[in-house]
Amino acid sequence: MSELGGQGAAPVEFGGWPSGPGGSAPLRNVAFDLDAYVRRAQLGTCFVCAVVDDQPGYDLEQVVYEDARHIAFLDRHPTMPGKVLVAPKAHIEHVVRDLDEDAYLQLMSVVRRVALAVEQVVSSERTYLLSLGSQQGNSHLHWHIAALPPDIPYEQQQYHALMTENGVIPWTINDATNLARRLRTALAE
Protein backbone atom coordinates (compact mmCIF):
# COMPACT_ATOMS: atom_id res chain seq x y z
CA MET A 1 0.00 0.00 0.00
CA SER A 2 1.32 3.43 -0.91
CA GLU A 3 1.52 6.29 1.52
CA LEU A 4 -1.28 8.79 1.21
CA GLY A 5 -0.53 12.30 0.08
CA GLY A 6 -2.17 15.63 0.71
CA GLN A 7 -3.34 18.30 -1.67
CA GLY A 8 -1.13 18.50 -4.72
CA ALA A 9 0.49 15.13 -3.93
CA ALA A 10 0.95 12.54 -6.65
CA PRO A 11 -2.05 10.22 -7.08
CA VAL A 12 -1.76 7.13 -4.90
CA GLU A 13 -3.56 3.86 -4.42
CA PHE A 14 -5.78 4.12 -1.37
CA GLY A 15 -5.65 1.07 0.86
CA GLY A 16 -6.76 -2.07 -0.92
CA TRP A 17 -9.15 -0.16 -3.14
CA PRO A 18 -8.64 -0.72 -6.85
CA SER A 19 -7.44 2.23 -8.88
CA GLY A 20 -9.09 3.69 -11.94
CA PRO A 21 -7.40 4.63 -15.20
CA GLY A 22 -3.84 5.77 -14.63
CA GLY A 23 -3.97 4.63 -10.99
CA SER A 24 -5.41 7.98 -9.95
CA ALA A 25 -8.84 7.29 -8.53
CA PRO A 26 -10.54 4.35 -6.89
CA LEU A 27 -13.15 2.59 -8.96
CA ARG A 28 -16.66 2.87 -7.62
CA ASN A 29 -17.53 -0.67 -8.55
CA VAL A 30 -19.85 -1.66 -5.71
CA ALA A 31 -23.52 -1.34 -6.62
CA PHE A 32 -25.62 0.65 -4.17
CA ASP A 33 -29.11 -0.47 -3.16
CA LEU A 34 -30.87 2.88 -3.19
CA ASP A 35 -34.28 1.41 -2.26
CA ALA A 36 -32.89 -0.22 0.89
CA TYR A 37 -31.05 2.99 1.77
CA VAL A 38 -34.23 5.08 1.40
CA ARG A 39 -36.19 2.64 3.59
CA ARG A 40 -33.51 2.79 6.28
CA ALA A 41 -33.26 6.60 6.10
CA GLN A 42 -37.01 7.06 6.36
CA LEU A 43 -37.98 4.26 8.73
CA GLY A 44 -34.84 3.37 10.67
CA THR A 45 -33.13 4.94 13.61
CA CYS A 46 -31.27 8.22 13.12
CA PHE A 47 -27.83 7.10 11.95
CA VAL A 48 -26.04 10.13 13.44
CA CYS A 49 -27.67 9.58 16.84
CA ALA A 50 -26.72 5.88 16.58
CA VAL A 51 -23.06 6.79 15.99
CA VAL A 52 -23.12 9.35 18.83
CA ASP A 53 -24.65 6.68 21.13
CA ASP A 54 -22.07 4.07 19.97
CA GLN A 55 -24.82 1.63 19.00
CA PRO A 56 -23.82 -1.74 17.52
CA GLY A 57 -23.79 -2.07 13.73
CA TYR A 58 -22.02 1.22 13.03
CA ASP A 59 -18.42 -0.03 12.91
CA LEU A 60 -17.74 1.40 9.44
CA GLU A 61 -18.62 4.86 10.74
CA GLN A 62 -15.30 5.19 12.55
CA VAL A 63 -15.16 8.35 14.67
CA VAL A 64 -12.24 10.59 13.70
CA TYR A 65 -13.04 13.66 15.83
CA GLU A 66 -15.23 14.34 18.83
CA ASP A 67 -15.70 17.15 21.29
CA ALA A 68 -18.49 18.00 23.74
CA ARG A 69 -20.86 19.24 21.00
CA HIS A 70 -19.68 17.71 17.69
CA ILE A 71 -18.72 14.42 16.08
CA ALA A 72 -16.98 13.55 12.81
CA PHE A 73 -17.01 10.04 11.38
CA LEU A 74 -16.38 8.13 8.17
CA ASP A 75 -19.18 7.70 5.68
CA ARG A 76 -20.46 4.10 5.52
CA HIS A 77 -20.96 4.41 1.75
CA PRO A 78 -17.94 6.37 0.45
CA THR A 79 -18.07 7.66 -3.09
CA MET A 80 -14.65 9.25 -2.74
CA PRO A 81 -11.66 8.36 -0.55
CA GLY A 82 -11.72 10.05 2.83
CA LYS A 83 -15.43 10.93 2.84
CA VAL A 84 -16.30 12.16 6.35
CA LEU A 85 -19.50 13.42 7.95
CA VAL A 86 -19.52 16.12 10.64
CA ALA A 87 -22.56 16.73 12.85
CA PRO A 88 -23.64 18.28 16.09
CA LYS A 89 -24.19 15.57 18.71
CA ALA A 90 -27.59 16.98 19.55
CA HIS A 91 -30.35 15.96 17.14
CA ILE A 92 -30.63 19.28 15.30
CA GLU A 93 -32.42 19.23 11.97
CA HIS A 94 -31.98 22.56 10.22
CA VAL A 95 -28.62 24.03 9.30
CA VAL A 96 -29.66 27.67 9.68
CA ARG A 97 -32.79 27.98 11.85
CA ASP A 98 -31.82 25.48 14.56
CA LEU A 99 -28.40 26.97 15.36
CA ASP A 100 -27.62 30.38 16.73
CA GLU A 101 -24.70 32.17 15.12
CA ASP A 102 -22.15 31.03 17.69
CA ALA A 103 -23.20 27.35 17.43
CA TYR A 104 -23.17 27.56 13.63
CA LEU A 105 -19.68 29.09 13.57
CA GLN A 106 -18.40 26.46 16.03
CA LEU A 107 -19.79 23.67 13.81
CA MET A 108 -18.26 25.22 10.71
CA SER A 109 -14.93 25.51 12.52
CA VAL A 110 -15.03 21.74 13.12
CA VAL A 111 -15.99 21.15 9.47
CA ARG A 112 -12.99 23.20 8.35
CA ARG A 113 -10.61 21.50 10.76
CA VAL A 114 -11.70 18.02 9.66
CA ALA A 115 -11.62 19.03 5.97
CA LEU A 116 -8.01 20.21 6.36
CA ALA A 117 -7.12 16.85 7.93
CA VAL A 118 -8.81 15.00 5.05
CA GLU A 119 -6.73 17.06 2.59
CA GLN A 120 -3.55 16.08 4.50
CA VAL A 121 -4.38 12.38 4.28
CA VAL A 122 -6.05 11.99 0.87
CA SER A 123 -4.88 13.39 -2.46
CA SER A 124 -7.45 15.88 -3.68
CA GLU A 125 -8.01 18.37 -6.41
CA ARG A 126 -10.82 20.08 -4.52
CA THR A 127 -12.83 19.47 -1.36
CA TYR A 128 -16.61 19.46 -1.47
CA LEU A 129 -18.62 20.55 1.58
CA LEU A 130 -22.36 19.91 1.60
CA SER A 131 -25.17 19.73 4.09
CA LEU A 132 -27.62 17.11 2.89
CA GLY A 133 -30.68 15.34 4.30
CA SER A 134 -34.26 16.51 4.73
CA GLN A 135 -37.28 16.09 6.96
CA GLN A 136 -38.12 13.01 4.85
CA GLY A 137 -34.91 11.17 5.71
CA ASN A 138 -31.52 11.64 7.37
CA SER A 139 -32.95 14.67 9.14
CA HIS A 140 -30.10 15.03 11.67
CA LEU A 141 -28.00 17.96 10.48
CA HIS A 142 -24.70 16.78 9.04
CA TRP A 143 -22.05 18.08 6.67
CA HIS A 144 -20.36 15.91 4.05
CA ILE A 145 -16.65 16.42 3.48
CA ALA A 146 -15.62 14.81 0.22
CA ALA A 147 -12.18 15.17 -1.33
CA LEU A 148 -12.32 14.98 -5.12
CA PRO A 149 -9.36 12.85 -6.27
CA PRO A 150 -7.05 14.37 -8.89
CA ASP A 151 -7.58 13.55 -12.56
CA ILE A 152 -11.29 12.72 -12.35
CA PRO A 153 -12.87 13.68 -15.70
CA TYR A 154 -15.05 16.77 -15.37
CA GLU A 155 -18.20 14.84 -16.32
CA GLN A 156 -17.64 12.60 -13.26
CA GLN A 157 -17.06 15.43 -10.78
CA GLN A 158 -19.44 17.46 -8.61
CA TYR A 159 -22.83 15.82 -7.98
CA HIS A 160 -21.93 12.79 -10.10
CA ALA A 161 -18.97 12.11 -7.80
CA LEU A 162 -21.17 12.34 -4.71
CA MET A 163 -24.09 10.20 -5.86
CA THR A 164 -24.08 6.68 -4.44
CA GLU A 165 -26.34 5.68 -7.33
CA ASN A 166 -23.18 5.80 -9.47
CA GLY A 167 -21.59 3.16 -7.21
CA VAL A 168 -19.53 3.22 -4.04
CA ILE A 169 -15.95 2.34 -3.27
CA PRO A 170 -15.29 -1.16 -1.92
CA TRP A 171 -15.12 -0.61 1.84
CA THR A 172 -14.11 -2.88 4.71
CA ILE A 173 -13.68 -2.44 8.43
CA ASN A 174 -9.91 -2.66 7.87
CA ASP A 175 -10.08 0.23 5.36
CA ALA A 176 -12.20 2.25 7.80
CA THR A 177 -9.91 1.58 10.75
CA ASN A 178 -6.76 2.49 8.82
CA LEU A 179 -8.23 5.68 7.37
CA ALA A 180 -9.67 6.74 10.73
CA ARG A 181 -6.27 6.26 12.38
CA ARG A 182 -4.60 8.47 9.76
CA LEU A 183 -7.26 11.16 10.09
CA ARG A 184 -7.05 11.17 13.90
CA THR A 185 -3.27 11.55 13.62
CA ALA A 186 -3.66 14.51 11.23
CA LEU A 187 -6.24 16.11 13.52
CA ALA A 188 -3.91 15.74 16.52
CA GLU A 189 -1.09 17.67 14.80
C-alpha positions as a Markdown table, in Angstrom:
| # | Residue | x | y | z |
|---|---|---|---|---|
| 1 | Met | 0.0 | 0.0 | 0.0 |
| 2 | Ser | 1.3 | 3.4 | -0.9 |
| 3 | Glu | 1.5 | 6.3 | 1.5 |
| 4 | Leu | -1.3 | 8.8 | 1.2 |
| 5 | Gly | -0.5 | 12.3 | 0.1 |
| 6 | Gly | -2.2 | 15.6 | 0.7 |
| 7 | Gln | -3.3 | 18.3 | -1.7 |
| 8 | Gly | -1.1 | 18.5 | -4.7 |
| 9 | Ala | 0.5 | 15.1 | -3.9 |
| 10 | Ala | 1.0 | 12.5 | -6.7 |
| 11 | Pro | -2.0 | 10.2 | -7.1 |
| 12 | Val | -1.8 | 7.1 | -4.9 |
| 13 | Glu | -3.6 | 3.9 | -4.4 |
| 14 | Phe | -5.8 | 4.1 | -1.4 |
| 15 | Gly | -5.6 | 1.1 | 0.9 |
| 16 | Gly | -6.8 | -2.1 | -0.9 |
| 17 | Trp | -9.2 | -0.2 | -3.1 |
| 18 | Pro | -8.6 | -0.7 | -6.9 |
| 19 | Ser | -7.4 | 2.2 | -8.9 |
| 20 | Gly | -9.1 | 3.7 | -11.9 |
| 21 | Pro | -7.4 | 4.6 | -15.2 |
| 22 | Gly | -3.8 | 5.8 | -14.6 |
| 23 | Gly | -4.0 | 4.6 | -11.0 |
| 24 | Ser | -5.4 | 8.0 | -9.9 |
| 25 | Ala | -8.8 | 7.3 | -8.5 |
| 26 | Pro | -10.5 | 4.3 | -6.9 |
| 27 | Leu | -13.1 | 2.6 | -9.0 |
| 28 | Arg | -16.7 | 2.9 | -7.6 |
| 29 | Asn | -17.5 | -0.7 | -8.5 |
| 30 | Val | -19.8 | -1.7 | -5.7 |
| 31 | Ala | -23.5 | -1.3 | -6.6 |
| 32 | Phe | -25.6 | 0.7 | -4.2 |
| 33 | Asp | -29.1 | -0.5 | -3.2 |
| 34 | Leu | -30.9 | 2.9 | -3.2 |
| 35 | Asp | -34.3 | 1.4 | -2.3 |
| 36 | Ala | -32.9 | -0.2 | 0.9 |
| 37 | Tyr | -31.1 | 3.0 | 1.8 |
| 38 | Val | -34.2 | 5.1 | 1.4 |
| 39 | Arg | -36.2 | 2.6 | 3.6 |
| 40 | Arg | -33.5 | 2.8 | 6.3 |
| 41 | Ala | -33.3 | 6.6 | 6.1 |
| 42 | Gln | -37.0 | 7.1 | 6.4 |
| 43 | Leu | -38.0 | 4.3 | 8.7 |
| 44 | Gly | -34.8 | 3.4 | 10.7 |
| 45 | Thr | -33.1 | 4.9 | 13.6 |
| 46 | Cys | -31.3 | 8.2 | 13.1 |
| 47 | Phe | -27.8 | 7.1 | 12.0 |
| 48 | Val | -26.0 | 10.1 | 13.4 |
| 49 | Cys | -27.7 | 9.6 | 16.8 |
| 50 | Ala | -26.7 | 5.9 | 16.6 |
| 51 | Val | -23.1 | 6.8 | 16.0 |
| 52 | Val | -23.1 | 9.4 | 18.8 |
| 53 | Asp | -24.6 | 6.7 | 21.1 |
| 54 | Asp | -22.1 | 4.1 | 20.0 |
| 55 | Gln | -24.8 | 1.6 | 19.0 |
| 56 | Pro | -23.8 | -1.7 | 17.5 |
| 57 | Gly | -23.8 | -2.1 | 13.7 |
| 58 | Tyr | -22.0 | 1.2 | 13.0 |
| 59 | Asp | -18.4 | 0.0 | 12.9 |
| 60 | Leu | -17.7 | 1.4 | 9.4 |
| 61 | Glu | -18.6 | 4.9 | 10.7 |
| 62 | Gln | -15.3 | 5.2 | 12.5 |
| 63 | Val | -15.2 | 8.3 | 14.7 |
| 64 | Val | -12.2 | 10.6 | 13.7 |
| 65 | Tyr | -13.0 | 13.7 | 15.8 |
| 66 | Glu | -15.2 | 14.3 | 18.8 |
| 67 | Asp | -15.7 | 17.2 | 21.3 |
| 68 | Ala | -18.5 | 18.0 | 23.7 |
| 69 | Arg | -20.9 | 19.2 | 21.0 |
| 70 | His | -19.7 | 17.7 | 17.7 |
| 71 | Ile | -18.7 | 14.4 | 16.1 |
| 72 | Ala | -17.0 | 13.5 | 12.8 |
| 73 | Phe | -17.0 | 10.0 | 11.4 |
| 74 | Leu | -16.4 | 8.1 | 8.2 |
| 75 | Asp | -19.2 | 7.7 | 5.7 |
| 76 | Arg | -20.5 | 4.1 | 5.5 |
| 77 | His | -21.0 | 4.4 | 1.8 |
| 78 | Pro | -17.9 | 6.4 | 0.4 |
| 79 | Thr | -18.1 | 7.7 | -3.1 |
| 80 | Met | -14.6 | 9.3 | -2.7 |
| 81 | Pro | -11.7 | 8.4 | -0.6 |
| 82 | Gly | -11.7 | 10.0 | 2.8 |
| 83 | Lys | -15.4 | 10.9 | 2.8 |
| 84 | Val | -16.3 | 12.2 | 6.3 |
| 85 | Leu | -19.5 | 13.4 | 8.0 |
| 86 | Val | -19.5 | 16.1 | 10.6 |
| 87 | Ala | -22.6 | 16.7 | 12.8 |
| 88 | Pro | -23.6 | 18.3 | 16.1 |
| 89 | Lys | -24.2 | 15.6 | 18.7 |
| 90 | Ala | -27.6 | 17.0 | 19.6 |
| 91 | His | -30.3 | 16.0 | 17.1 |
| 92 | Ile | -30.6 | 19.3 | 15.3 |
| 93 | Glu | -32.4 | 19.2 | 12.0 |
| 94 | His | -32.0 | 22.6 | 10.2 |
| 95 | Val | -28.6 | 24.0 | 9.3 |
| 96 | Val | -29.7 | 27.7 | 9.7 |
| 97 | Arg | -32.8 | 28.0 | 11.9 |
| 98 | Asp | -31.8 | 25.5 | 14.6 |
| 99 | Leu | -28.4 | 27.0 | 15.4 |
| 100 | Asp | -27.6 | 30.4 | 16.7 |
| 101 | Glu | -24.7 | 32.2 | 15.1 |
| 102 | Asp | -22.2 | 31.0 | 17.7 |
| 103 | Ala | -23.2 | 27.4 | 17.4 |
| 104 | Tyr | -23.2 | 27.6 | 13.6 |
| 105 | Leu | -19.7 | 29.1 | 13.6 |
| 106 | Gln | -18.4 | 26.5 | 16.0 |
| 107 | Leu | -19.8 | 23.7 | 13.8 |
| 108 | Met | -18.3 | 25.2 | 10.7 |
| 109 | Ser | -14.9 | 25.5 | 12.5 |
| 110 | Val | -15.0 | 21.7 | 13.1 |
| 111 | Val | -16.0 | 21.1 | 9.5 |
| 112 | Arg | -13.0 | 23.2 | 8.3 |
| 113 | Arg | -10.6 | 21.5 | 10.8 |
| 114 | Val | -11.7 | 18.0 | 9.7 |
| 115 | Ala | -11.6 | 19.0 | 6.0 |
| 116 | Leu | -8.0 | 20.2 | 6.4 |
| 117 | Ala | -7.1 | 16.8 | 7.9 |
| 118 | Val | -8.8 | 15.0 | 5.0 |
| 119 | Glu | -6.7 | 17.1 | 2.6 |
| 120 | Gln | -3.6 | 16.1 | 4.5 |
| 121 | Val | -4.4 | 12.4 | 4.3 |
| 122 | Val | -6.0 | 12.0 | 0.9 |
| 123 | Ser | -4.9 | 13.4 | -2.5 |
| 124 | Ser | -7.4 | 15.9 | -3.7 |
| 125 | Glu | -8.0 | 18.4 | -6.4 |
| 126 | Arg | -10.8 | 20.1 | -4.5 |
| 127 | Thr | -12.8 | 19.5 | -1.4 |
| 128 | Tyr | -16.6 | 19.5 | -1.5 |
| 129 | Leu | -18.6 | 20.6 | 1.6 |
| 130 | Leu | -22.4 | 19.9 | 1.6 |
| 131 | Ser | -25.2 | 19.7 | 4.1 |
| 132 | Leu | -27.6 | 17.1 | 2.9 |
| 133 | Gly | -30.7 | 15.3 | 4.3 |
| 134 | Ser | -34.3 | 16.5 | 4.7 |
| 135 | Gln | -37.3 | 16.1 | 7.0 |
| 136 | Gln | -38.1 | 13.0 | 4.8 |
| 137 | Gly | -34.9 | 11.2 | 5.7 |
| 138 | Asn | -31.5 | 11.6 | 7.4 |
| 139 | Ser | -32.9 | 14.7 | 9.1 |
| 140 | His | -30.1 | 15.0 | 11.7 |
| 141 | Leu | -28.0 | 18.0 | 10.5 |
| 142 | His | -24.7 | 16.8 | 9.0 |
| 143 | Trp | -22.1 | 18.1 | 6.7 |
| 144 | His | -20.4 | 15.9 | 4.1 |
| 145 | Ile | -16.6 | 16.4 | 3.5 |
| 146 | Ala | -15.6 | 14.8 | 0.2 |
| 147 | Ala | -12.2 | 15.2 | -1.3 |
| 148 | Leu | -12.3 | 15.0 | -5.1 |
| 149 | Pro | -9.4 | 12.9 | -6.3 |
| 150 | Pro | -7.0 | 14.4 | -8.9 |
| 151 | Asp | -7.6 | 13.6 | -12.6 |
| 152 | Ile | -11.3 | 12.7 | -12.3 |
| 153 | Pro | -12.9 | 13.7 | -15.7 |
| 154 | Tyr | -15.0 | 16.8 | -15.4 |
| 155 | Glu | -18.2 | 14.8 | -16.3 |
| 156 | Gln | -17.6 | 12.6 | -13.3 |
| 157 | Gln | -17.1 | 15.4 | -10.8 |
| 158 | Gln | -19.4 | 17.5 | -8.6 |
| 159 | Tyr | -22.8 | 15.8 | -8.0 |
| 160 | His | -21.9 | 12.8 | -10.1 |
| 161 | Ala | -19.0 | 12.1 | -7.8 |
| 162 | Leu | -21.2 | 12.3 | -4.7 |
| 163 | Met | -24.1 | 10.2 | -5.9 |
| 164 | Thr | -24.1 | 6.7 | -4.4 |
| 165 | Glu | -26.3 | 5.7 | -7.3 |
| 166 | Asn | -23.2 | 5.8 | -9.5 |
| 167 | Gly | -21.6 | 3.2 | -7.2 |
| 168 | Val | -19.5 | 3.2 | -4.0 |
| 169 | Ile | -15.9 | 2.3 | -3.3 |
| 170 | Pro | -15.3 | -1.2 | -1.9 |
| 171 | Trp | -15.1 | -0.6 | 1.8 |
| 172 | Thr | -14.1 | -2.9 | 4.7 |
| 173 | Ile | -13.7 | -2.4 | 8.4 |
| 174 | Asn | -9.9 | -2.7 | 7.9 |
| 175 | Asp | -10.1 | 0.2 | 5.4 |
| 176 | Ala | -12.2 | 2.2 | 7.8 |
| 177 | Thr | -9.9 | 1.6 | 10.8 |
| 178 | Asn | -6.8 | 2.5 | 8.8 |
| 179 | Leu | -8.2 | 5.7 | 7.4 |
| 180 | Ala | -9.7 | 6.7 | 10.7 |
| 181 | Arg | -6.3 | 6.3 | 12.4 |
| 182 | Arg | -4.6 | 8.5 | 9.8 |
| 183 | Leu | -7.3 | 11.2 | 10.1 |
| 184 | Arg | -7.1 | 11.2 | 13.9 |
| 185 | Thr | -3.3 | 11.5 | 13.6 |
| 186 | Ala | -3.7 | 14.5 | 11.2 |
| 187 | Leu | -6.2 | 16.1 | 13.5 |
| 188 | Ala | -3.9 | 15.7 | 16.5 |
| 189 | Glu | -1.1 | 17.7 | 14.8 |
